[in-house]
């Protein structure tokens, strides 16, 4: 059987010329009232912080109505973020649907959405000091919802060697420590991440996922507003700034800091808190 590329049909150019259509036009959804959040931001007071060591992860909890930041504190470092409903781990951040509703990379004003059957916003990105970066000449942006997370299984598949400090393993240990169980008992809750501070895109010729040196510097942060009670976990990726490698001890790595803030709650009196999806879940089964 021949493996040669078949000849293009006579109408190939016409087929390729079909106009693209945005699959999920997010403009039909109400936008969050950023003015209300900005008012609340001016009143917030830091109540807690957690430092995430290099090549490790830590869990944290945030109550509905609080803000939290992920902060670069010593050097360029990317982080992998997982978020769950603190009261029900089956509801968690859904990177694929967030990507479909917003874009491959997210920023201030975008929401992170939860898994079905809940499908509701769980946080809003309320501020981002790297919003100036935009899209570069390679087509790369910051804070992607493309990559899954570095993990020991893929590392073993590609390199033939084991490595226990991939983000998947880091997050598993952090969640296990928070819930006081063994990592293997909660590993299935670890999910595709928000790649915080990571600079990524797709190559123009082969359309492969690529990474390049993150522009993050000490003092930069991304800030979120919690719309439900959250349990989170953040891994300081073993790739450091992800300029060349990950899943090894080669890259220079730095800690990250999580800061949690309490605002004046009266500034949120008009806020509408999201409920789980109202879809009936019969899936066309007669009532």
Secondary structure, 3 states (H helix, E strand, C coil): CCCCCCCCCCCHHHHHCCCCCCCCCHHHCCCCCHHHHHHHHCCCEEEEEEEECCCCEEEEEECCCCEEEEEECCCCCCEEEEEEECCEEEEEECHHHHHHHCCCECCCCCEEEECCCCCCEEEEEEEECCCCCCCCCCCCEEEECCCCCCCHHHHHHHHCCCCCCCHHHHHHHHHHHHHCCCHHHHHHHCCCCEEEEEEEEECCCCCCEEEECCCCCCCCEEEEEECCCEEEEEEECCCCCCCCCCCCCCCCCCCEEEEEEECCHHHHCCCCCCCCCCCCCCCCCCC
